[in-house]
Amino acid sequence: MTRASTAQRLPRAKQINAIVDAMSNAELRRYEAWSDLARLSFETTVDGINVDPAGIIVTGDKFVGLAAIYVALKYNSGLRRGLETSDTFEGQFEGHFEGKRPVIDKVTVDTSPFYE
């Protein structure tokens, strides 16, 4: 049995819920998106990831989707009165199923609005 047939046997709602959970809990430091986020401040931390279930497309054992990535940006953190602000950026992710478990393969983020 192939990975695609195993993933396809899951009801669509369960596939989507599993993908949302996997992406919402993804450690962004492991992905391409982190280098773009880390450049934004002296100390960047991820406050949360919001995945839109309607923005997820599943094709066979592969999937893609959209996410909002919330970050805290700290500047001059070594000073007594450092500046801290927050922002949200649009992200995209890709992945595949290993059996019934979704695996996030790639996460990218568009930080261009930060520089505008």
N, C-alpha and C positions, 0 to 999 in steps of 0.2 A: 504494500500500500504506500502511495506517495504522500509527501507532506501536503500537497494540494488537496488530495481527497480527504485527508484527515481534517484539515482546516475547513473544508467545504461542508463537512458533516455537522459542524457546530452551527446552531441557529445564528442567524445574522445578528440579532440583538446581543447574544453572548459574545460573538466575535468583537463587536464594536465596544462593548463594556470592557472586555479584556484589553483591547488596544488603548482605550482611554486610561485605564488603570496603569498599564505599563508606561505610557508616555508621561502621565502625571507624576509618576515616581522615578522617572529617568534621571540619572546623575549626569547633568549636562557637561561636566568636566571631561567626560569620556568622548565627546562628540566635537565635530568641526565648529559648531555654534559657539563653544566656549571661548575660543580665541577671539572671536568678534566681540563677545560680551565683556571679556576681561579687559580689553583695550579701552573700555568706556570710563574707567575710573581707577583710582589707586587700589580700591578694594571693592570688587563687585560680588554680590551674593544673589542667588536666585531665591525670590520670595515665593514663587509658585508658578505652576504651569497649568493653564486652562485649555483643555482640548474640546473642540466643538465636534460632537458626535456626527452632526450633519455634514461636516467637512471631511469625513473619512471615506475613502474609496477602497474597497477590497476586491481584488482580482485574483482568483485562485488562492495561492498561499502567500501572496504579496499584498501590501497595503501602503497607502500614502494618506497624509492628513495635514491639517492645519492646527496651530496652537498659538495661544497668546502666552508670552513668557514675561513674567513680572520680575523685575530686578531692583535691588537697592544698590545705589551708587554712592560710595564714600570717597571724599576728597580730603587730603590733609589729615588723615586719621591719627597721625602722631601728635597733632596739635590739640590744645585744650578745646578749641572751638572749631572742630572740623565740620565741613558741610556734608550733609547726607540728603540725598533726594531719591526718588524712585521713578521708574519709567516702565513702559510696556512695549514689547516688540513682537512683530509677527514672526512666527516660526513655521517651518515645514518639516515633516518627518517622513521617513520611509522605513519599512520593515518587512518581516516575513514571519510566518508561523513555523514553529518547530513542534509538531504535533498540534496540540490545542493551545500552546503557549505562544503569545506574540513576542517577537524579539525586535527591538528598535535597532536598525542598522545605521541610520544617518539622521542627524538633526542639523538644520541650518536656520539662521536667523537673519532678518533684515534690520540692520542697525542704521541704515542710511538716514532715517528721519532725525536721529540724534545729532547729526552733523549739519542739518539744514537750518 
